[in-house]
Amino acid sequence: MAEPWRAIAERKRAERQSRIPKAWLIPSPPSGNGNLIGKHLDILSKPELHITQDFDATDLLSALTARKLTSEDVTTAFCKRAAIAQQLTNCLTEVLFDDAIARAKYLDAEFARTGKPVGPLHGLPISLKDTFKIKGHDASVGVAALCFKPAVTNSALVDLLLSLGAVLYCKTNIPQTMMALDSHNNVFGRVKNPANGALTAGGSSGGEGALVAMRGSILGVGTDVGGSIRIPALCNGLYGVKPSHGRTPYAGQEGGAPEGSSKVAIEATAGPIAHSMSDCEMFLRIVGDGKPWLFDPDCLAQSWEQQRSIASPLTSSGDKRKPVLRVGIVRTDGHVTPLPPVQRVIEDVASTLRSSSSTSATSIEVVDLDLSSLLSRCLKVSNGIFSIDGANTWFDLLESTSEPLSPWLQSRLRRRPAKSVDEVVKLQAQRIALQKEALQIWRPDANGNEIHVLVCPAAPHPVALVDRWNSVNYTSAFNLLDLPAGVLPVRTVTKEDVAVELKEGKALNGWDKTNQEMWGAKERKEYLGSTLSVQVVAPRLQERVLVEAMGVVDEVLKGIGKKAGSRL
């Protein structure tokens, strides 16, 4: 008879706790929902506080390669700060501190011996979502049946990052089944939003978002099949980028599904969650130039530099005129009407981009777009493809140890018959039709002008209360269409935002009605001061265009009120 899930979970949590040195424990972790960022840092020395607080990943990497800092010192500092973050937010699953510090010492020794850094990510600590397999360690994804079954091989991106000189020091918490937008599972428990415990930390890369927000990580890697990088980035005031399928290695992850099933599914992709756009660009550039196609057969044989051949509005062409960035503003997906703070921040962004054109180094043109017909039809197709196997693999795993569904999933997920081949083919045909329709967005108009990126909401509401996230279509539509997309913080929710009442009118559907119910007095009080972010979307496989455009937009938007971001 299989060991019951509760006993497995207790053993797994005890293992995690045992790997945090006693000297790094917080005597009395606080209760309540107060802001935890920058708190309880007494175990850090002044140099460790400087390392973890005063750099972004790009600057820290420069300091490492210039030998101003050692990898051992940097890795130790982030291991200690990750231990603090774990005790305050429950963001970790696998604690790999001993292995990481040993690797950092090796990298320092190699640098001293050869006089050269060991790869372009030399000595940089990087955290990973729990789905990534690291040989000798679990990838349990918060399911009891997968605990104490260490991986025998590395995920493709793990091998690539190690070859580039990175240090991998922890893995982070996720929701059960990875099909929820709030990171809770029965093995490790719930991830807490560091800024406000009444709000969600997001999912499914919620542990990654919380850890980076706590500066227990300078650069994290999440995965995204419906919003799982962008939503935690939004919830934690961070930057996050979801590439198109084929740009970054994804092979070899634990996803609760048989190998090969991704070929008939919506393809998940791996990407960065970080403190700055320069960090997102750095990660994607170095991974892109690391020949990812030699690690994952799904990756395109095209380096970051080779993306210059794609019609980019921002790459240098020798033309001395200011480059033009033409931005399409999308206000709604036509399925759920955004709440007032989301509407207001989109208007703020549109007006700021329009007024910045004469002063920015890039000439920005803003065009209003209505994509509600296209985007509203994505949801049904996405849901159909997400349920191809009827969740049978997940239920088989859970039932093998009598593990129940996480509370949020109990009313939303049940075992169903797997779809037939004909049903799968029909769904994929519908997806292809929507992707073909989406090509119209990027085609030049009668005057030869083309849209380079979209700016739109990432959710129809501000950061939601725990277990209250409503409608993933604002992010999942772009997974279905396989368009690269990223999130960047703009400002915080203000008293003026929460004073706006909803316009009278009938709800569009049940999702829209639920969204309206998220505008009560209790919710508005909790939204106050939380992050408002926007999403930026580019044509398929144009990640270089995306991050360049996000960098321009981010720089322009820094003038909008008090910036809500990881540096606050």
TAPEWO-V605183 format. One record per residue. N is the residue number from 1. RES is the residue in one letter. PSI is psi as a letter, one per 30 degrees, with the letter a starting at -180 (NA if undefined). OMEGA is omega in degrees with one decimal (NA if undefined). Layout:
# TAPEWO-V605183
N/RES/PSI/OMEGA
N/RES/PSI/OMEGA
This chain:
# TAPEWO-V605183
1/M/k/-178.3
2/A/k/176.3
3/E/k/-179.5
4/P/l/-174.2
5/W/e/-178.0
6/R/e/-179.7
7/A/e/177.9
8/I/e/-178.8
9/A/e/179.2
10/E/e/178.8
11/R/e/-178.0
12/K/e/178.4
13/R/e/178.0
14/A/e/177.0
15/E/e/179.1
16/R/e/-178.5
17/Q/e/-177.0
18/S/f/-177.2
19/R/g/172.7
20/I/j/-179.3
21/P/k/-177.6
22/K/e/-179.6
23/A/f/-179.0
24/W/g/-177.5
25/L/k/175.1
26/I/k/-174.7
27/P/e/-176.7
28/S/i/177.7
29/P/k/-174.4
30/P/l/170.8
31/S/l/179.9
32/G/a/-171.8
33/N/g/-176.6
34/G/l/179.5
35/N/k/-176.6
36/L/f/-174.3
37/I/k/-180.0
38/G/g/-177.8
39/K/l/173.0
40/H/h/-177.2
41/L/g/-173.5
42/D/f/-177.6
43/I/f/-179.8
44/L/k/171.5
45/S/l/178.3
46/K/e/175.6
47/P/e/179.0
48/E/e/176.3
49/L/e/177.6
50/H/e/-178.4
51/I/e/-173.8
52/T/f/-172.6
53/Q/e/-164.5
54/D/g/-179.5
55/F/l/156.1
56/D/l/-173.7
57/A/e/-179.3
58/T/e/179.4
59/D/e/179.8
60/L/e/178.0
61/L/e/177.0
62/S/e/179.1
63/A/e/178.5
64/L/e/-176.9
65/T/f/174.9
66/A/g/179.2
67/R/g/172.7
68/K/f/176.3
69/L/l/174.3
70/T/l/177.4
71/S/e/179.0
72/E/e/-179.7
73/D/e/-178.5
74/V/e/-179.1
75/T/e/178.5
76/T/e/-179.9
77/A/e/-178.8
78/F/f/172.8
79/C/e/-180.0
80/K/e/-178.5
81/R/e/173.9
82/A/e/176.8
83/A/e/175.8
84/I/e/-179.0
85/A/e/178.5
86/Q/e/-177.4
87/Q/f/-177.6
88/L/f/-173.1
89/T/f/-179.9
90/N/h/-171.9
91/C/f/-174.2
92/L/l/170.8
93/T/e/179.7
94/E/k/-180.0
95/V/j/-171.6
96/L/h/-170.5
97/F/e/-177.0
98/D/e/178.7
99/D/e/-176.8
100/A/e/-178.8
101/I/e/176.2
102/A/e/178.1
103/R/e/179.4
104/A/e/177.7
105/K/e/177.9
106/Y/e/-179.6
107/L/e/176.8
108/D/e/-179.4
109/A/e/178.0
110/E/e/177.9
111/F/e/179.7
112/A/e/-177.4
113/R/e/-173.3
114/T/f/-175.0
115/G/g/-179.0
116/K/k/174.7
117/P/l/-179.6
118/V/i/178.1
119/G/l/-175.7
120/P/f/174.4
121/L/g/-172.0
122/H/j/170.7
123/G/g/-175.5
124/L/k/175.4
125/P/k/178.7
126/I/k/176.8
127/S/l/-175.5
128/L/k/169.8
129/K/l/-173.8
130/D/f/-178.5
131/T/f/-179.4
132/F/k/178.9
133/K/k/173.3
134/I/k/-174.4
135/K/k/178.6
136/G/f/-178.8
137/H/l/180.0
138/D/l/162.8
139/A/i/-170.0
140/S/f/-175.4
141/V/h/174.5
142/G/g/178.8
143/V/k/-173.7
144/A/e/-176.6
145/A/f/-179.1
146/L/g/178.8
147/C/l/178.3
148/F/h/173.6
149/K/i/-173.4
150/P/k/180.0
151/A/k/178.5
152/V/f/175.6
153/T/l/175.3
154/N/l/166.2
155/S/l/-176.6
156/A/e/-178.3
157/L/e/175.8
158/V/e/177.9
159/D/e/-179.8
160/L/e/-179.0
161/L/e/177.4
162/L/e/178.9
163/S/f/-179.9
164/L/f/175.4
165/G/g/-177.9
166/A/l/173.3
167/V/k/-179.4
168/L/k/-167.5
169/Y/f/176.1
170/C/l/171.4
171/K/l/-165.0
172/T/l/-168.2
173/N/l/-173.0
174/I/l/173.5
175/P/l/173.9
176/Q/k/-179.5
177/T/f/-176.1
178/M/g/-179.4
179/M/h/176.4
180/A/l/-175.9
181/L/g/175.5
182/D/k/-166.8
183/S/i/176.0
184/H/k/170.6
185/N/l/-174.5
186/N/f/-178.5
187/V/e/-174.2
188/F/f/-178.2
189/G/a/-172.0
190/R/k/170.9
191/V/k/-179.0
192/K/k/174.5
193/N/k/-174.7
194/P/e/-175.9
195/A/f/-178.0
196/N/j/-175.9
197/G/f/176.0
198/A/f/-178.6
199/L/l/-179.9
200/T/k/170.7
201/A/f/179.2
202/G/l/178.6
203/G/l/6.3
204/S/f/177.4
205/S/h/-173.8
206/G/e/176.9
207/G/e/177.4
208/E/e/179.1
209/G/e/-179.8
210/A/e/-178.9
211/L/e/179.8
212/V/e/178.1
213/A/e/178.1
214/M/f/-175.7
215/R/g/167.8
216/G/f/172.6
217/S/k/176.2
218/I/f/-179.2
219/L/k/179.9
220/G/l/177.2
221/V/k/175.9
222/G/a/172.8
223/T/l/-171.2
224/D/j/173.7
225/V/f/178.5
226/G/g/-178.1
227/G/g/-166.2
228/S/f/166.2
229/I/e/-172.0
230/R/e/-178.3
231/I/e/174.3
232/P/e/176.2
233/A/e/177.3
234/L/e/-174.6
235/C/f/-174.1
236/N/g/175.5
237/G/h/-173.9
238/L/l/175.2
239/Y/k/178.1
240/G/k/-177.9
241/V/k/172.5
242/K/j/177.3
243/P/l/167.4
244/S/l/174.3
245/H/k/178.2
246/G/f/-178.7
247/R/e/178.5
248/T/k/-179.6
249/P/k/177.4
250/Y/f/-171.6
251/A/k/172.0
252/G/g/179.4
253/Q/l/174.2
254/E/j/-178.8
255/G/g/179.4
256/G/g/-179.7
257/A/l/-179.9
258/P/k/177.1
259/E/k/-178.1
260/G/f/-178.3
261/S/f/-179.8
262/S/f/-178.1
263/K/f/176.8
264/V/g/-176.5
265/A/a/166.8
266/I/k/-171.3
267/E/k/171.8
268/A/l/177.3
269/T/l/-179.6
270/A/k/-179.8
271/G/l/-172.8
272/P/k/164.9
273/I/k/-167.5
274/A/l/-178.8
275/H/f/-177.7
276/S/l/174.9
277/M/e/178.9
278/S/e/177.6
279/D/e/177.4
280/C/e/178.3
281/E/e/-179.1
282/M/e/-179.2
283/F/e/-176.6
284/L/e/178.9
285/R/e/-177.3
286/I/e/176.0
287/V/e/179.8
288/G/e/179.0
289/D/f/179.6
290/G/g/-179.8
291/K/h/-177.9
292/P/f/179.9
293/W/f/174.7
294/L/f/-179.5
295/F/f/-177.3
296/D/j/-177.3
297/P/f/178.0
298/D/f/-176.8
299/C/k/177.8
300/L/k/176.8
301/A/i/-178.6
302/Q/j/-179.1
303/S/l/177.2
304/W/e/-179.7
305/E/e/-179.3
306/Q/f/176.6
307/Q/f/173.4
308/R/f/-178.9
309/S/f/173.5
310/I/k/-175.5
311/A/i/-178.4
312/S/k/179.1
313/P/f/-171.3
314/L/f/178.5
315/T/k/-174.9
316/S/k/178.5
317/S/g/-177.3
318/G/f/177.3
319/D/k/-175.7
320/K/f/175.5
321/R/l/177.9
322/K/k/175.0
323/P/k/-178.9
324/V/k/173.3
325/L/j/-178.9
326/R/j/-171.8
327/V/k/173.6
328/G/k/179.8
329/I/k/179.6
330/V/j/-172.2
331/R/f/-176.4
332/T/l/174.5
333/D/g/178.8
334/G/f/-179.3
335/H/e/177.2
336/V/k/-179.7
337/T/k/-179.0
338/P/k/175.4
339/L/l/-172.5
340/P/e/-179.3
341/P/e/179.9
342/V/e/176.3
343/Q/e/-175.8
344/R/e/-179.3
345/V/e/175.6
346/I/e/177.1
347/E/e/176.3
348/D/e/-178.0
349/V/e/-179.0
350/A/e/-177.6
351/S/e/179.2
352/T/e/177.5
353/L/e/178.6
354/R/e/-174.8
355/S/f/-176.3
356/S/f/-169.6
357/S/e/-175.0
358/S/f/-176.5
359/T/f/-177.7
360/S/l/174.6
361/A/f/175.8
362/T/k/175.9
363/S/k/-175.9
364/I/k/174.3
365/E/k/-175.7
366/V/k/-179.6
367/V/k/175.7
368/D/k/-179.5
369/L/k/172.7
370/D/j/179.3
371/L/g/-173.6
372/S/e/179.7
373/S/e/179.2
374/L/e/-172.2
375/L/e/-178.7
376/S/f/179.3
377/R/f/179.9
378/C/e/-171.0
379/L/e/-177.1
380/K/e/180.0
381/V/e/177.5
382/S/e/-178.8
383/N/e/178.6
384/G/e/-179.5
385/I/e/178.1
386/F/f/-174.2
387/S/g/-176.7
388/I/e/-177.2
389/D/g/178.3
390/G/g/-178.4
391/A/g/-175.5
392/N/e/179.4
393/T/e/178.2
394/W/e/-178.7
395/F/e/176.4
396/D/e/179.2
397/L/e/-177.9
398/L/e/-175.7
399/E/f/-179.5
400/S/f/176.1
401/T/g/-178.0
402/S/h/-179.7
403/E/k/178.6
404/P/l/171.1
405/L/k/170.9
406/S/k/-174.0
407/P/e/-177.5
408/W/e/-177.0
409/L/f/-172.3
410/Q/e/179.0
411/S/g/-172.2
412/R/f/-175.3
413/L/k/173.8
414/R/l/-179.6
415/R/k/178.8
416/R/l/173.8
417/P/k/175.3
418/A/k/-179.2
419/K/k/178.5
420/S/l/177.5
421/V/e/-180.0
422/D/e/179.2
423/E/e/179.2
424/V/e/178.8
425/V/e/179.3
426/K/e/178.7
427/L/e/179.9
428/Q/e/175.4
429/A/e/176.9
430/Q/e/177.6
431/R/e/180.0
432/I/e/179.2
433/A/e/178.1
434/L/e/177.9
435/Q/e/177.2
436/K/e/178.1
437/E/e/-178.8
438/A/f/177.9
439/L/f/-179.8
440/Q/f/-179.1
441/I/e/-168.7
442/W/f/-177.5
443/R/k/-179.4
444/P/k/176.0
445/D/a/-176.5
446/A/f/179.9
447/N/g/179.6
448/G/g/-179.8
449/N/k/179.7
450/E/l/174.5
451/I/k/179.4
452/H/e/177.4
453/V/l/171.6
454/L/k/167.5
455/V/k/-174.1
456/C/l/174.1
457/P/l/170.7
458/A/f/179.2
459/A/l/179.4
460/P/g/-176.8
461/H/l/171.3
462/P/a/176.8
463/V/k/-170.5
464/A/l/169.8
465/L/l/-179.0
466/V/k/178.6
467/D/g/-179.1
468/R/g/-178.8
469/W/k/-174.3
470/N/k/173.5
471/S/j/-179.8
472/V/g/-171.5
473/N/f/179.7
474/Y/f/174.3
475/T/e/-172.8
476/S/f/178.0
477/A/e/-176.8
478/F/f/167.3
479/N/e/178.5
480/L/e/-178.9
481/L/f/-179.6
482/D/h/177.5
483/L/k/176.5
484/P/k/-175.5
485/A/k/178.7
486/G/l/-179.9
487/V/k/173.7
488/L/k/-178.8
489/P/k/-178.6
490/V/e/-179.9
491/R/a/177.8
492/T/l/175.3
493/V/k/-176.3
494/T/l/175.2
495/K/e/178.1
496/E/e/178.4
497/D/e/-173.5
498/V/f/177.6
499/A/f/-177.2
500/V/k/178.3
501/E/l/176.3
502/L/k/174.1
503/K/k/179.2
504/E/k/179.2
505/G/l/-178.6
506/K/k/177.6
507/A/k/-178.7
508/L/e/-175.2
509/N/a/-179.1
510/G/e/177.7
511/W/e/-179.5
512/D/e/177.3
513/K/e/177.1
514/T/e/179.2
515/N/e/178.1
516/Q/e/179.6
517/E/f/177.1
518/M/g/-179.8
519/W/h/176.6
520/G/l/-176.9
521/A/e/-179.9
522/K/e/-178.3
523/E/e/-177.7
524/R/e/179.8
525/K/e/-178.6
526/E/e/179.5
527/Y/f/-173.5
528/L/k/179.5
529/G/f/179.6
530/S/l/-174.5
531/T/k/164.9
532/L/k/-178.0
533/S/l/171.3
534/V/l/178.8
535/Q/k/176.4
536/V/k/-173.3
537/V/k/-179.4
538/A/l/175.6
539/P/l/-176.2
540/R/k/176.0
541/L/g/175.8
542/Q/h/-179.5
543/E/e/178.6
544/R/e/174.7
545/V/e/-177.3
546/L/e/-174.1
547/V/e/174.9
548/E/e/179.7
549/A/e/177.8
550/M/e/177.7
551/G/e/177.7
552/V/e/-178.9
553/V/e/-179.6
554/D/e/-179.2
555/E/e/179.9
556/V/e/-173.4
557/L/f/-179.4
558/K/f/177.7
559/G/f/-177.7
560/I/j/173.3
561/G/b/178.8
562/K/j/-176.0
563/K/k/176.7
564/A/j/-177.9
565/G/l/-175.0
566/S/f/-177.8
567/R/f/-178.4
568/L/NA/NA
